[in-house]
Every structure is written in C-alpha cells, then in structure tokens.
Amino acid sequence: MTVELTSADIAGPISAFLRERTKVDVPADQDLFASGLVSSIFAMELIVHVEQTFDVAITGADLRLDNFRTVDRMTELVTRLRAGA
C-alpha cells in the first residue's frame, strides 16, 4: 500500500535537499537549470534523491530534464508516479 502524500509532503524534502546542496532557498517555480543552480551532473543526484526519498522509479519518458526543472514539476512527477504505483 502506498502512503498518500500531499504536495507539501513532497515539495518540502525536495526543497530541503536543494537548500542543503546549493545554500539557496529556491522558490518552487524557479527554473533550476536556467538559474544555473543545477548542472546536469547535479540533476542525476537529484533524480536519485527523489527516487530514494519517495520510493519511485523514474524511467523512460519520465527521465527528462523538464520534469526536474522546478520543485513544482518534481512534485507533480512524484505525485503522478506514486498514484500509478
């Protein structure tokens, strides 16, 4: 059984991880790549963090930078993946 998580339950840990790694408070709608906060190497770490934290597998069409561009988009991705679990 998958535990129901709210958007805040998802966005909070993602934002905390970003804050810890970048030393910047990132607005949920800020483009992480356009702002230069996240490189492609760091994006891979972010993917692993999201998978491990929320017990989801990000594969195939979901493995696109657009899904990791903002905290909001990552929250939407995790919500969708967990709903399909």
C-alpha positions as CSV (number, residue, x, y, z in Angstrom):
1,M,0.0,0.0,0.0
2,T,1.3,3.4,-1.0
3,V,1.0,6.2,1.7
4,E,-0.8,9.2,0.4
5,L,1.4,12.3,0.3
6,T,0.3,15.9,-0.1
7,S,2.2,18.3,-2.4
8,A,3.8,19.9,0.7
9,D,5.0,16.4,1.8
10,I,6.8,16.1,-1.5
11,A,7.9,19.7,-2.1
12,G,9.3,20.1,1.4
13,P,12.0,17.4,1.2
14,I,12.9,18.3,-2.3
15,S,13.3,22.0,-1.3
16,A,15.4,21.0,1.8
17,F,17.7,18.9,-0.4
18,L,18.2,21.8,-2.8
19,R,18.8,24.2,0.0
20,E,21.3,21.9,1.7
21,R,23.2,21.4,-1.6
22,T,23.0,24.9,-3.1
23,K,22.8,27.0,0.1
24,V,20.0,28.9,-1.5
25,D,16.2,29.0,-0.8
26,V,14.7,28.0,-4.1
27,P,11.1,29.2,-5.0
28,A,9.0,26.2,-6.1
29,D,8.5,27.7,-9.5
30,Q,12.2,28.8,-10.2
31,D,13.8,27.1,-13.2
32,L,16.8,25.4,-11.6
33,F,18.7,24.9,-14.9
34,A,18.1,28.4,-16.3
35,S,19.2,29.9,-13.0
36,G,22.4,27.9,-13.0
37,L,21.7,26.3,-9.7
38,V,21.6,22.8,-11.1
39,S,24.0,21.2,-13.6
40,S,23.4,18.0,-15.5
41,I,25.6,16.2,-13.0
42,F,23.7,17.5,-10.0
43,A,20.4,16.6,-11.9
44,M,21.4,13.0,-11.7
45,E,21.9,13.3,-7.9
46,L,18.5,15.0,-7.7
47,I,16.9,12.1,-9.6
48,V,18.5,9.6,-7.2
49,H,17.3,11.6,-4.2
50,V,13.8,11.8,-5.5
51,E,13.7,8.1,-6.2
52,Q,15.0,7.1,-2.8
53,T,13.0,9.6,-0.8
54,F,9.7,8.9,-2.4
55,D,10.1,5.2,-3.3
56,V,9.5,5.8,-7.1
57,A,11.4,4.7,-10.2
58,I,12.0,7.4,-12.8
59,T,12.5,5.7,-16.2
60,G,11.7,6.1,-19.8
61,A,9.7,9.2,-20.8
62,D,9.8,10.5,-17.2
63,L,13.5,10.8,-17.3
64,R,13.5,14.2,-18.9
65,L,15.1,17.5,-17.6
66,D,11.7,19.2,-17.9
67,N,10.4,17.0,-15.1
68,F,13.2,18.3,-12.9
69,R,13.2,22.0,-14.0
70,T,11.3,23.2,-10.9
71,V,10.3,21.9,-7.4
72,D,6.7,22.2,-8.7
73,R,7.4,19.9,-11.6
74,M,9.2,17.4,-9.5
75,T,6.3,17.4,-7.1
76,E,3.9,16.7,-10.0
77,L,6.1,13.9,-11.2
78,V,6.3,12.2,-7.8
79,T,2.5,12.6,-7.3
80,R,1.8,11.0,-10.7
81,L,4.3,8.2,-10.2
82,R,3.0,7.4,-6.7
83,A,-0.6,7.4,-8.0
84,G,0.3,4.8,-10.6
85,A,2.1,2.6,-8.1
